[in-house]
Amino acid sequence: MIDYVFIILAVACFAAQFAFTKLYEGEAGQTATSSLVMLVGTSLVGALIFFCAGGFSVSFSPISTLWAAIFAVIMIPYYMIGIKVLSLGSLAIYSMFMMLGGMIVPFFYGIIFLNEEISVGKAIGTVLLTVFIVLQALCQKSSDEEAKGGNKYLFFILCIIIFFINGMTGVVAKAHSVSAGAVDEMSFTATYCAMTSVLSLVILLITLVRNRRGKIAVIKSALNAKPILIMTLLGAAAYGGNFLQLLAADKVPASVQFPLVSGGVIVLSALVSLLFFKEKISKKEWISVAGAFVSTFLFSF
């Protein structure tokens, strides 16, 4: 029973992650500079969480270090594009694309490269999820498009990119877990978080050397008390959710855990966007969100 409590708490953490990302965008803007500052801070929080959870020690191996470096490179466009997406459209839709990508892309990776078997339920679920994603894109309200300056198509192009980027994080995590000589998940997560933070800081410093004008002001704005608090909460929510999933992984089958998490986050994020950010969600959009939620459970069969 406690394992399912961990899953419920993980769902809440991931939904809060999306909300804190949107709050940060409102406070610090959605520039590349502000995104890099956020990535430095949140990744550092993640590294500290998993360093402490791992008993204040980290294991290393060549293959794990390589995969951690690849993961860190993926995380930079993942966060930077995510900030831009939330400035253009709905939190509910962004979270739906993100969570479904995190489930579907690793699913096909397992089938194609790891020779995993595909069930009837998973095949039907994949088709239905695709249908609901397309439906969601088609039913986006024209009022939303006008409110966002006519950037409807850019919003969905970036959502599709996020779909695949988040899916690639799952692919890298899976590839690491089946690699010979891989370290434990706590050490791997702490390592890629630390690498992400350092790499983001290096990129930020390089951009400052090349063009300081205006960027110093953005960094100072992002390092005010409120953005720093949001960054800290964002890192705690994102990586706290990952930690809770690891705690549940020993007892709850992956075929049950990941559909529960994905479906739960899709619905809870829609509620967060409605209740806290006053985003209007049409009946057709609710149908798409509910359909995506139900479809995720087919992956368990």
DACOR-V352368 format. One record per run of one state. SS is the DSSP state (@ for helix, = for strand, . for the rest). FROM is the first residue (numbers start at 1). TO is the last residue. If there is no record, write none. Layout:
BEGIN
SS,FROM,TO
SS,FROM,TO
END
This chain:
BEGIN
.,1,1
@,2,28
.,29,31
@,32,53
.,54,61
@,62,86
.,87,90
@,91,113
.,114,119
@,120,138
.,139,141
@,142,147
.,148,151
@,152,177
.,178,184
@,185,210
.,211,214
@,215,222
.,223,224
@,225,249
.,250,253
@,254,275
.,276,282
@,283,300
.,301,301
END
